[in-house]
Amino acid sequence: MDLDERWVRFSRRRPLVSAIVVAVLVAVGTVLALRVVQRGGPGDTSLNAALLGIAASSFLVVKNRAPLLSVVGTTAGAVIYIVATGSFNSALSLPPLIALCAIAGRYPMRRAMVVTVSAAGSILTASFIWGDNWLPVERIAAVGWLLLGTCIGALGRARSGYVEAMEARAEAAESQREVEATQAVLAERMRIARDIHDAVAHHLTAINLQIGTAQRLVHTRPEVAEQMLAQMHDIRRRAERG
């Protein structure tokens, strides 16, 4: 079994635990990514930025139970960072990326795109109001990360649907084989029952003929009648043996 399949099964069995694991990993990744060089300058090593990244990532804990709230919380973290610093740091796009991935993995594509456009619109609006020195490529990147999350979630949803369809087809085929095997057993039992019925009917017919003949000969030729009665006993034993 592949690692991704194990993770999918674990997520289905323990959705809250898996969400906490994802939130912790994203929080660590966000804090580390904040320190990466941005636009040729130093990364953001401030405590406030780290706390904001952790707070935004914490909304991923509810991505399974309340995915829309998860998107709102993670997107708010990115918007707050833009408002506070006026700069772009792609690290704050990681939490909403994961939240949108969960949205696209659960809901139809049209609804997922509405949520994605809303989140991207919020970040772009903040960038135009508080990010006067943003480069065009930075705005494209801010939106691109969110679209990437939606695309990953949609692909995961399509893959899960394909796997479920294949599993359903395999179960249907197995059920069909069981039905066919049961029908074969019933048909064989019916054949055996018909054979037994025909054999018993044949023996009963022979016994009836012997009885009729013995009744006619019992007074005129009793020795022949006794032989015929003995033959009827033999026929009865053969019928009992099958």
C-alpha positions, 0 to 999 in steps of 0.5 A: 500500500502506498504512503498516500493511500495509508494517509487517506485511510488514516484521515478517514478513520481519524479526521480530527487527528489528521487535521491537527497533524496537517495544521502543525506541519503547515504552521512549522512550514509557514514559520520557516518560510517566513524567514526565506529571502523576499525580493532580494531582502531578508525574510521576516524573522519577527515574533509577530509574523511567526505568531500570525502564521501559527494562528492562521495555520490553527484554522486548519484544525477545523478544515474537515468539520468547517472548511469555510471557516478554515478558509476565512481564518487562513485568508484573514491571516494573509490579509492581516499580514499585508495590512500590518507590513504592506509587503508580500510574503508567500509563506502566508499563502500556505495556510489558505492554500491547504484550506482551499485544497480541502474545500475543492476536495469536498465540494463541487468545482463551482462552489470551490471556485467561488470560495477561491475567487473570494479569498483571492479577491480579499488578498488582492484588495488588501494588496492594492490598498496597503501594498503600493510597492507590490510588483505585478508578479507578487500579486499573480503569485498571491492568487496563483498559490490559492488556485494551486490549492484548489487544483490540487484539491480538485484532482484529489477529489477526482482521484477519490471518486475514481477509486470509489467507483473502482471499489464499487465496481469490484464489490458489484462484480464480487456480488454478481459472482456470489449470486451466480454461484448460488444460482449454480448450486440451486440449479444443481440441487433442482437437477438432483431433485428432478432425477430423484423424483423421476427415479422414485416415480419410475419405481412407484410405477413398477410397484403399482404394476407388480401390485396389480398383477399380484392381485390378479394371480394371488388366488390362481397362481399364489407362487407367482404372486409371492415372487412378485411381492418379493420383487416389490420389496427389491424395488422398494429397497432400490428406491430407498438407496436412491 
